[in-house]
Structure formats: C-alpha cells, structure tokens
C-alpha cells in the first residue's frame, strides 16, 4: 500500500475529498494541480498550467480538465466531475472511484459494473508535459473509451468566459490534434500512443464553479471551451498513454518517456521523502537562471522567501550548485542595497528591509553545508559591503542606521517586514520604527561580514565596523528587552514600545550571532513556547492579545486582517527549534523531534505530501492559503537536519 492513500468511502465523500489537492511541477515553472478526485475547485487548477512569456510572463491554464468516458453496450460511464453554479455536480464520476494512491505518482482506480480501470497521471519534470496512462484492468465486454478536453487559455488569476473570439480551428498531428484558443498563445498538442478518432464539435460549458474561490470571496464561475472529443477501443490489459504539452511528441515514445519519468522519481514512501519531493517543486530554471517559487499555486519568486528557503530546499539536500545559482540570480536585480521583494521587470517591488539581511544568513548556511569561506567573501563580499554601507548611510523607505546603533525602517502605508498584509491601503501590522527581527538580522550580518573580512585580511573594513558591532548588544537590549515581562518588544518608535507577544523575537535566539546572553534567550524562548508554539509552528500573535484572530477564512479583507494576527507559520518553527537546541542541546531534542514528527499528520490533509502556507491559530489548526509553501517545507527539512546534527553531537560526547 502507498504511504499516502485514500479509500472509496473517503473519496466519494465530497466534504472530505474536495479540500485535498494534488500538485506536480516542472523545473521550467509549469504545473498541474487539482483535487484528489480530479474536480477542479480553484481557478488555479488545471492539467496543464504553463508560462506564456509572449503573453504576460505569467502562468496560464491551457488544459483545465480531461474527461474520460467508458462505453459498453452503448452505456456510458463518465468518470469526470465538476461543479456548476448552484449545488449541481455533473458528471459524478467520483462515485466510481475505488481508491487513490500517490506513490510514485497519483493513481486512481475506478470500478463500475464489470470494469476495473486505472488512471495514472504524471507531470514531466523537464518540459512541463502531462502524461496520463490509462489501463483497462478488467472488462467482460468490448469497451470503448472517449476523451473530452476542457480548455481555458487564460492567466491563472483570471477566468474564462464564453466569447466569439475563440479560434475554433484545429490541425491534425500524429495521433492527435493541435490547437489554440487565441493568437499569441502556444499551441496545445493533444496526442495518444495509438491513433484515435477525433470528432470536432466546438461547444462551451457554462457556469462551472470553483468552490475555493467562492469561499475566498472572488469571482468563481467560468465557461470552458470543448473543441470536440476523441474516441478509441481499449482491450482488457491494454494501456493507452495520453500527452498534453505545448510541444509535440512522437507517440511511439510516450511509453518510454513515461517510464523514464517514473524511474527518476524519489518515492514518496515516507514523511521525509514527501518533503524532499515537495522541496524540488519550488526550484525552477528560467533560461539560465535558477529561481525559487515562494508557493503554489499563485505565488511567484519572492526575494525574502528565496533566501529563507534556500538552505532547506537545496543545501540540506546537497544541491549546493543549485543553491549558489539561485543566490547568484538575485544579485543583478539589486537596487542600491536592496534586493527585490516580489515581482519581475518593471513590476518589481523593493519594499523589504529584511531581505538584504537574510542574504547574509543564507551565505552563513551555505558555509555550514560545505561552502568555502574565502570563496564566499570573494564572490559576495562587495555585495555585503554595499548592503551595510547602504543601511548605514540610509536608503529607500527610511531604512537607516540611527545614532543609537539600531536600524530604523518605515514609510507611511508601506510594510517593510514579512508581516506585510495591507487592507484599504493601510498595513494591518504597521511596524514602522525599530523592528526586533530587522535589528537581530542586522547584528548577525555585521558580525558575519567582520569575520569574513578579518579572515581575508581586510583590516580597514574590520576597524570601521567593529565598534558599531560591539556597541550593538547593549543598544538592542536597552531598546527591546523588558525585564519585568521577560521577552522582547516587537518594535519601538519614539516613546512607543509594542510589547505584543509575536514570533519576530525568536530570531534573536536562532541566528548565528545573537545580541542576547543565554539567560535572556532562554526567557524569550519560554515566552514564545508558552504563548505562540503550536503543533504547526508559531502563531503570529498571542491569543491573549485583543487583536488576535484564530481562524483564517472569509474574503480577502477578512483573511488579510487575520494573516499576521494569529495565523500559524511552520517556517518559524525552524528558528524556534534552532534557538531552543542552542540552549538545551540534547535535552531539547525530545520536544523538537516530537513537533517535527507531528507534521507527518498534514501529509494527507490539504496539499497532499507537502506543507500549506498557513494554519489556523486555534485548534485543530486547519490548513489555509496556498497548498504548498517553500519556506515551510524548507524549514522542516532544516529542522530534520538540526535533529540529526544535535543527535550526532550528543552521541559523540
């Protein structure tokens, strides 16, 4: 039995099965995603979602769905399922599903009458090709199979509506057809391993509803274009392969391509292997550039997420060249001392005070996992110097080193930290001033750069920055530490000190260089542990706070108001774990290991085999947001490495 599997009683229960989603990606940024019963519940779902540089550089849904119908004695059994406006599901193919396994790829088994039929869906890692293997396991009578493609040809953030501009033509190709709905798009090639009969009957299917979009308060109704249908006989024991891609394929090669992809898969036979598989999905190659996708299905590349996630996504798994390539890809996009926060080209935003400082931490991890110190300074020293000088002199968004030795950052209406939700033009968590994690990251960056410069013999740099670094811990404690409460303020501005219990203080305990002594780090962690730690990571705000929101739901405004006011973030657990193990060593392994292993429960809850974007602050800590988030997966892999590292240290003693 597969490590992750579902039985009939679960799959036919739509309340249980529809919230569970599958995701497969290619290294070029294409992906396929749907629910575990192949009913699309989001506008982001589709069997072939690919970048379209000629359109808008975004991902576009080309093939939304592909219905299969089994025919015996003129009786048709449609295996598809979609929801229409109202509460109508048509067809209802899920009732024929017998079981689903996901290792090494998703395999649905259908049973209807005397027919047993399997559907195995694979997404090519390289060229963004969906290949489906259909096998007729059991049949007592001659059987025909009919296929109907549902096309969208639109950006993942939009919806398709019936129109008269669609190009309804098609061209026959080897064992299939190619077509496109609009000029400017890549052609979609639909091909089979054996020649089908194709009947061209263009039609629209109206008011298909995506229940996840409805729940999120967005337009949720779409019209999909069906150009016609394919039909062919299938014999008992026979397998038919189907390919959907923007590039054609030799149909005779489909079986070989399919098997080659299967053979290269890392089996999803354990919790750790699921995380490794999920990690690989975030690394994409755009031309010669290596980038990190922050999350699926709607995130792009984010600078902050890239630096935070790279150690877990690539370094822990030994892909050091990939990690370096992703770091190097960010360098040409610097603007002064700032890295891009999100976006590309003319739509790039640099509103992040912490991203340049995470760059230093990423390089520290690069050394930790095998990088060469002298090479790091040689390759990246000038960028580190540029960031430090830029912060010292002052840069965009009032980011500047003040005379008190602390970094100030803030501009009205512009969030500069990772707590960046905005509602009606105003940040939900305005943290203008001295933010605790920005300053912890600054000190860590200073100390790291000084160490590298000293090893390289750059005395003038060391002499310039050492006094600033030496004076910093006292200034940090004086500004942030509250002795009576025993933890750090979240941020300060003038006479105002925000003593909300938030997770941002945890970085002062986890970073390689901390401005706190051990006693203060321990007290900070105990406060975080008692008020913020959950089985799914750290809450963004303590429940005792009047602003706390324990459930992430509703329309965009409701969700944004809750996003950093109680939501749980698994990636923060990585820094709690590191800070905790630094204090407790072997004695802390039990807690950290137990929490880490607890995440195994989510492997079949939301994004199958991966970690979701956020979890509710209130029990049972239900998943929400994107179905797979890079820094969450990455930090769990890094926690696993920390557990092994500290276990090894204790055994050597």
N, C-alpha and C positions, 0 to 999 in steps of 0.2 A: 504494500500500500504506500502511496505517495506520502511524503512528510506533511504536505498540506492537501487535504481532500475534502469533498463535500458530498453528502449522500442525497438521495432523492427527496426525502422529507424536508431537508433544508432548502434545496434548490427550488422546489415548487412553491415554497412559502415566500412570496414576493417581499413581504416586510423584512424577512431575513436576508434574502439574496440580493435585492436591488442595491442596497448600500455598499455592497462589496465589489471592489473594482480591480481589474487587471490592467497592467501596464507593461509594454515591451518597447524598447527603443533601439535606435541605431546610433552608431558613432558619428553620423552626419547630422544628428538632431531630429530625425524623423521619429515618429512613434505610432503605436496602435494602442487603443485603450477602450474598454467597455466594461460593463458589469459582468459578473461571473456567469450569467445566463445569456449573455450577448444582447441584452436590451440596453440601448443607449439611454443614459439618464442625465447626461450633460451635453452641452453644445461642443465640448472639447472631446467627446468620444468619437471614435472612428476607426475603421480597419486600416486606413492609410492616411496618415497626417504627415505632411512633408513641407519643408521650407520651399518658398517660392520667391527667390531673390528678384525675379523680374517684376513681381507684383509689389511687395512691400517689405521684403526680408523676413516676414513672419511665417509661422506655420499655418498651413491650410488643410482643411478636411476635404479630401478628394472623394474617397470611397467611405461613405458613412456606415453602410451595413451591406450584408450579402446574405440574402435569404436562400435557404435550401428547402426544397420540397421533394419528398419521396412519393412515388406513384406506383401503386399496384392495383391491378384490376380496375383501372380508372378512378380509384380512390386516392385522393391527395392528402398528404400529411405535411403541412407546412411547419418547419422547425423554427422559423423566425419568431420574434416577439418585439413589439414596440407599443408604446403608449400614445394614445391620441387625446385630443382635448376632451375634457370630461374625465370619466374614470374608465375609459374603454381601452382594453388591451387586445390588439389584433395584429397578427395571429397570436396564438397562445402556445407556441412551440415548447415553452418551458415544461409543460405538463408531460412531455415525452422524455425529458432528461432523466437518465438513470443515476449518473454520478459524474463528478468532475475531479480530475487530478491535475496537478500543476507541475509535476517534475517528470521529465526535464522541461516540457512545455505544456501549456493548457490542453487538456484532452477531455472533451465532452462525449459521453456515451448516451445514445438515445435508444429507447426501446418502445416500439409501437407495433401492435399485432404480432406477427411473426418476424419482424425486422429488428435487428440489432445493428446499430450504425455508429461509427465514431468520427469525430471531427477534431483534428489536432492542428492548432494554429501556431505558426512560427513567424517571428519578425526578424529578418536578416540583420545581423549586427553591422554590416558594412554599407549596403546600398539601399536600405530602407524599403525592403520588399516584403510584403505579406505573402506567405506561402501556407496554404491550408491543405492538409492531407485528409481526404475522405475515404473511409474504408467500410465496405458492406460486410459486416461480420457474419450475419445470419439472415437468410431470406428463403422463404418457401415457394416464392413465385417470381416470375420475371419482374425486374424492378427498373424503373426509370428515375433519374434524378434531374430536377430542374433548378436553375440558379437565377436569382433576380438581384442585380446590383442597384443600390440606392446611393445616388450621387449628390454632393453638396457644392463642391468647388467654391469655398469661401474661407475667409480668415477664421481661426479658431474662436475669436472673440465676437464674431458676428453670427447671423443666422441667415439661412437661405429662404427666399420667398419666391413663389411661382412667378414667372415672368416670360415675356415673349422674346427676350434677347438670347435665349439659350440656343447654342448650335446643336441641332438635333441630328447632325450627320455623324457617320462613323466610317471607319475603314477596316476592312478585314485584314488580319495579320495571321501569322502562323498559329493555328489552334485558338483563335480568339479575335478580339477587336481592339482598336484603339480609338479614343475619342476625348474630347474636352468640351466643357460646357461654354467656355468663353475664351476669346482670343487673349493671348498673353500668358495663359496657363501652360504648364507642361501637359503633354498628352498622358492620359491614363491608359495603360496597357493591361487588358484582362485576358489571361491565357490559361489553357489547361494542358495537362500532359497527354490528353487524347482529343481528337477533333470533336467539337460539339456542334449541334445545330443551333444557330442563333436566329431568333425572331425579333425583328426590330419593331417595337410598338411603343413609341415615346409617350410617357404619361407622367403626371405629377401625383404625389401622395401628400395630402394636405393636413395641416394642424397636428403634426407629430409633436408630442410634448416631452420636455426634459424635466423630470421632477426635481432634480437637484438645482436647476436654475430657478424653478418656481420657488423653491424653499429659500433661495438666496435673494429673492426679490427682483430677478431680472426677467426680461422677455424670454419666454420659454417655449414658444411654438415655431415650428419650422416646417417648410414644404420641401420635399426631396424629389429629385428627378430620377425616374426609372426609364432608361432608354429601350429596354426590351428584356428578353430572357434567353438563357442558354438551356439546352436540354440534351441528355445523352443516356444510353442504357448503362447500368452498372451490374456487374456479376458478383455473386457471392464470393467473398475472399479477395475481391479486386480493390485496389487503391487508386484513387484519382487525385492528382495534385493540381491546385489552382494557384495562380500567381497574379498579384496586383502590384504594379510598380510604374514609375514614370519612365522606366527604361524597359525595352522588350527583353525577352529571354528565349533561348532555344528550348522549346517544350521538352525535347529529349533529355535536357539537362536538369529538369526540375527535381526528379527523384534524387539525383546526385547532389544537387545544391542543398536540398532539404536535409539529407543525411549528413553532409559536411557541417551544416549548422548545428545539428543535434550533437555531433561528436565533439564540437568545440565548447559546448555548454558546461559551465560549472554546475553540477547537480544541486538543486535546491532541496537537499536532503537533511538539512539541519538549520538551526537558527542562524549560526554564523555564516553559512553559505548563502542563505537568503540575503543577509546584509551585504555580503561581497557582491552578489549579483545586482542588488539594488544600487550599490555604490558605482558600479560600472556604467549604469544607465545615465549618470549625470555628466560623464566626461564625453564631450563632443569635439570633433575636429572640423572646423570651418576653413576649408582650404588647408593652409599650413598651420593655422592657429589652433591651439588646444584651449577649450573653454569649459567652464563648469556651469551647467544649468542649475539654477537655485532650487527648482522644484517643478514637478509635473502635476497637472498638465498645462498650467498657464504662466509659469514663471519663465523668464529668460536668464541671461547671465547677470548676476549682481556682484559687484566688487567685494563687498563685505563678506557675502556668503562664500565667494570663491576662496578667500584667504582663510576663513574659519574652517571650511570643509576640506580643503586640500590634504591636510595631514591624514585625516581618516579615510578619505576616498582613495588616495593614491600612495601616500608614504607608508602607511601601516601595511598595505598590501604589496609593498615592494616595487611599485611603479614610480621610481624616483625620476626617471626621464620624463614621464608624463607630468609629474608634479612640477618639475622645473619648466617645462614647456608652457604650462598654464600660468605660472608666475611670470615668465618672460612675455607672454602675450598681453599682460596687463601694462607693462612698462611704457610702450609707445603711447598709451592713452592717458598718461598723467597730464594734468593741467596744473602747473606750478607744483606744490607739494601734495596735491590731492589726486587720488585715484577715482575713477568713475564709480558712482554708487549703483546706478542702473541705466539701462538704455544703450543704444548704439548710434553712431553717426551724429547727425545734428540733434538727435533726441536723447543725448547723453546728459545725465544729471550728476553733479559732483557734490551734492549736499550730504556729505558724510564726514564727520570729524574723526570717527574711529577707524575707518577703512585703512588709511595710510599707516596707522599704528598696528593694526592686525597684520600688515605686511611684515613687520619685524618678528612677530610671534610665529608666523608661517616659516620664516627663514630659520628661526630657532628650532622648530620642529624638523625642518629639513636637515639641519646638522644632527639632531638627535637620532634621526633614522639613517644616517650614513653619509650626509654631505660633508664636504671638506671645508674647514673653517677659512683657510686662506683664499679658496676659490669663491666663497660666498662674499667676502669683503671685496675681492677683485671685481666680481660681477655686479654686485649690488651696493657697494659702499657709496658710490656717488648718489644713488637714489635715496639712501638712508640719510646722507648729509643734507640733501635737498629738502627732505621732509622736516628734519629737525630745524634747519635754518628757517624754513617757511613758517613753521609754527612759532618759532622764537620771534621772528620779525612781524608776524601777522599775515593772514591770508583771507580768502573769501569767507563770508558768513561770520565775521568777527571771531575767527579762530586765532587765538594769540596767547603766547606765554606772558602772564602778568608778572608784575614786580614781586608778588608774593610767592612766585615759583610754581604756580599752578596754571593749567591750561583752561582758558575760558573759551566757550563756544556758544554762539547763539545769534539768531536773527529772527525778528518777528514773523511768525507764520511759516517758518521753515524748520522742520525737525531735522536734527543732525546726528542723532544716535539711532540705534537699531529699533528703539521704541518710536516709530515714525508714522503711526496712523494719523490721518488728517480727516476731520469732519467739518464740512462747511468752511473750508479754508483755514481752520484752526487746528493745530496739533492737539491730539487728545491728551498726550502727556508732555506738556511743554517743559523741557528740561534745560532751558537757557541758563547759562552760568557755568559753574564748575561741576561737571558730571563725574561721578565717582569712577566709573569704568574708563572714561577718557583719560583721567589722570593716572589711574593704575597702569593703563596701557602706555602712557607717555613715559612713566618712570621705567617700565620694563624696556621700552625702546631705547631710552637713554643709556641704560646700563649695558645693554647688549651691544650697542654701537661703540661705546667706550671700550668694552672688552675686545671687540674685533680690531679696533684701531690700535689699541695697545699691543696686541699680538703682531700687528703689521708694522709697528714702529712709528706710527703717525703721532708723534708727541704733541704737536701743536693742537690737534683735534682733541686729544685726551685732556690737555691742560685747559682748553676752552670750556669743555662740557663737564668735567669732573666736579667743579664747585657747585654747578647747578644740580647735578645728581645728588651730591652729598647733602645739600640743604633740603632736598625734596621730602624725605620721610617726615621730618618734623612739621613741615608746612601741610602735608597731607593729613597727618593725624590731627593737627590743630583745627583744620577746616572741616574734616568729615567725621571724626570719631566722637561718639557720645558715650562718655564713661558710665553714666548712670544707666543708660539703656543697653550698653554693651554691643553696639553694632555701628555701622557706618551710615551717614546720611546718603540719600540717593543723589542729591545735588544741592548746591547752595548758590545764592545770588544776592550779594549785598548782605543785609541782615537776615535774609530768609534762609532757613535750613529745612529742607524737605526730609523728614525722618520716616517717611513711608517705608515699610519693610518690603524692599524689592530685591530681585536677584542680582542686580548690577554690582553689588558689593562683593560678590563671590569671586570676581576676577582678581581682587586684591589678595586673595588666598591661593590662587591657582597658577598665576603667571610665574615664569622662571625667576623673576626678580620682584619681590614684594616690598612695599614701603612699611609693612606692618611687622611687628615682632610676633613670635609664636603665640603668645598669650592672647593677643588681640585677634589673630587669625582664627584661633580656636573658638573664641567667644562669638565672632562673626558667623562662623560655620554652624555653631549650635543654634543661633537665632534663625539662620536660613533653614536649618534642618527642622526646627520646631514649627515654623510658620509657612514655609514655602515648598518643602520637599514633598513630592507625591510619588506614587509608583510610575508615573510617566514623565518625571523631570521636575523642574522648578516652576512654581507659579510666578507670574509676572507681578503679582501684588498679593499681599497677605489678606486672608479672608476677613480679618478684624477691621480692615480699612473700609470706611463708608463708601468708597468708590469701587469696591470690589464687585466684579460680575463673574459669577461662577459658571455660566453656560454661554457658549459661543454659538449663536443662532440668529435667525432673522434676516432682514435685508442688509444691504451694505453698511448703512449707517449704524444699525444695531451691532453688527459684527465688528466694525471699526471701533466702536465705543468700548467693546469688550476685549479687543485684541491684545492690549497690554495692561489690562486692568483685572487680571485674574487667570487668563489663559495659561496653560502649562506648555512649556517648551522643552522637549527632550534634549536638545543640544546643550542646554545649560547644565544638565546633569553631568556632562563631561568635565566641566570646570569645578563643579562641586566635588566630584569624585577625586579629581587630582588634588584639590586643596585638602580634602579630607584624608587622603592617603599620605600626603606630606606630613600631616600632623600625627596620624595614628599608625602609619605603617601597616605591619601585619595585622594588628588589631582592628584595622578599619576594613580589611578585605571582606569580612562576612557581610557587612551592610552593603558595600558597593557591589559585591558579586550577586547578592540577593536581588538588588534593584535592577541590575543589568539583566539577569536571567528572567526577571518579571516581564521584560519587554517581549519575550517569546509569545506571550498571550496575544499580542496585537498582529501577529503574522497572518491571521485569517479574519481580521475584524473590519478593515477599511480598505487600504491599499494592500492587496494580497502580497505578502512576502516583503513588505517594506514598512517605513515609518512615516506617519502622516505629519502634516505641517504643525498642527496644534492639537491640544486635548483640553477638555473642559477642566476648569479649576475644581469643580465639585465632583465628588464620586458619582458614577463609576468612571469618571474621566474619559468620556466618549471622544472619539476622534473627530476632527473637523478640518476645514481648509483643504489645501492640496493633498492629494493622496500619497505623495512621495516627496520628501524634503531633504535636500542634500546635506545640510549641516546636522540634521537629526541622525540620519544614517551614519554620517561620518564620525560623529562624536561617540556613538555607540561602539563603532569599530575601534575607536581610540581608547575607550574605556576597557574594552576587552584586552587590548594591548597593555594597558596600565595594570590590569589584574594579573596578567601573566608576568609582567615586569616586577611587580611587588612580591608576587609569589616566589619568583626566582630569587629575588634578593633575600627573602626570609629563609629560603632553603639553603642558600649559601652560608648564611650565618650559623 
